[in-house]
């Protein structure tokens, strides 16, 4: 498994704000924001539902991961998706770094992946409870 998801009870913009706030509480900054809806409209002329990819990074964890495996940057940052569904509900999807980090093949990163996962679970629980 490479992801897990929760539903947000509220509008898309509130889901984005809540998700970013909760990521910050757990030590994650958002390095990138990709507006997939706008990109598809600009590049393909296709209308779609709101869909935002947040590239979240916790610098201390990123540093430890890079020390263990310099090429791990290919798997970073931890992406979080906030998307509106056809029924206007909002889904927030989180990278499950435990599954992604198994690609590295170094057991020493497993505890780090567990800690990042635990923090992302806290974020997801706070978002779902909002």
C-alpha positions in Angstrom: 0.0 0.0 0.0 1.3 3.4 -0.9 -1.4 5.7 0.5 -4.3 6.1 2.9 -7.2 8.6 2.8 -9.8 10.4 4.9 -12.9 12.4 4.1 -13.1 16.1 5.1 -16.5 17.5 6.0 -16.4 20.9 4.5 -15.4 22.8 1.4 -12.3 22.2 -0.6 -10.5 25.4 0.4 -11.1 24.7 4.1 -9.7 21.2 3.6 -6.6 22.6 2.1 -6.2 25.1 4.9 -6.8 22.4 7.6 -4.5 20.0 6.0 -1.7 22.5 5.8 -2.2 23.6 9.4 -2.1 20.1 10.7 1.0 19.3 8.6 2.7 22.3 10.2 1.8 21.1 13.7 3.6 17.8 13.0 6.7 19.6 11.7 6.0 19.4 7.9 6.4 22.4 5.6 4.7 22.4 2.2 7.4 22.9 -0.3 5.3 22.6 -3.4 1.7 23.1 -4.4 0.6 21.7 -7.8 -2.9 22.8 -8.9 -3.8 19.9 -11.1 -7.1 21.4 -12.2 -5.5 24.6 -13.4 -2.7 22.7 -15.1 -5.1 20.5 -17.0 -7.1 23.5 -18.0 -4.0 25.4 -19.2 -2.3 22.5 -21.0 -5.2 20.5 -22.3 -8.2 22.8 -22.1 -9.9 20.2 -19.9 -12.2 21.3 -17.0 -12.0 19.3 -13.9 -12.7 19.2 -10.2 -10.4 20.9 -7.7 -7.3 18.7 -7.2 -4.2 19.9 -5.3 -0.9 18.1 -4.7 0.9 19.3 -1.6 4.6 18.3 -1.4 5.2 18.1 2.4 8.6 17.8 4.0 9.9 17.4 7.6 13.5 18.6 7.3 14.9 16.5 10.3 13.4 13.3 8.9 14.5 14.2 5.3 18.0 14.8 6.5 18.1 11.4 8.3 16.7 9.6 5.2 19.3 11.3 3.0 22.1 10.2 5.3 20.9 6.6 5.1 20.4 6.7 1.4 21.4 9.7 -0.8 19.1 8.6 -3.6 16.0 8.7 -1.4 15.3 12.2 -2.6 13.7 10.6 -5.6 10.9 9.5 -3.2 10.5 12.9 -1.5 8.7 15.0 -0.6 5.7 13.2 1.0 2.8 14.1 -1.3 -0.6 14.8 0.1 -3.6 15.2 -2.3 -6.6 17.2 -1.6 -9.3 16.6 -4.1 -13.0 17.3 -4.6 -15.2 14.4 -5.6 -18.2 14.5 -8.0 -20.6 14.6 -5.1 -18.7 17.8 -3.8 -17.2 15.8 -0.9 -13.5 16.3 -0.3 -10.9 13.4 0.0 -7.5 13.9 1.5 -4.9 11.3 0.5 -1.6 10.8 2.3 1.6 9.0 1.1 2.2 5.9 3.2 6.0 6.2 3.4 6.3 2.8 5.0 5.4 1.2 1.7 7.3 3.7 -0.4 10.5 3.3 1.7 10.5 -0.4 1.2 11.8 0.3 -2.3 15.0 1.5 -0.7 15.9 -1.9 0.6 17.7 -0.6 3.7 16.2 -1.8 7.0 17.7 1.2 8.9 15.1 3.5 7.3 12.2 1.5 8.6 12.0 3.2 12.0 12.2 6.6 10.3 9.3 5.6 7.9 7.3 4.5 11.0 7.8 7.8 12.7 6.8 9.8 9.5 3.8 7.5 9.1 2.7 8.1 12.7 2.8 11.8 12.2 0.9 11.6 8.9 -1.7 9.5 10.7 -2.1 12.3 13.3 -2.6 14.8 10.5 -5.2 12.6 8.8 -7.1 12.1 12.0 -7.2 15.8 12.7 -8.4 16.5 9.2 -11.1 13.8 9.4 -12.3 15.1 12.8 -12.6 18.7 11.5 
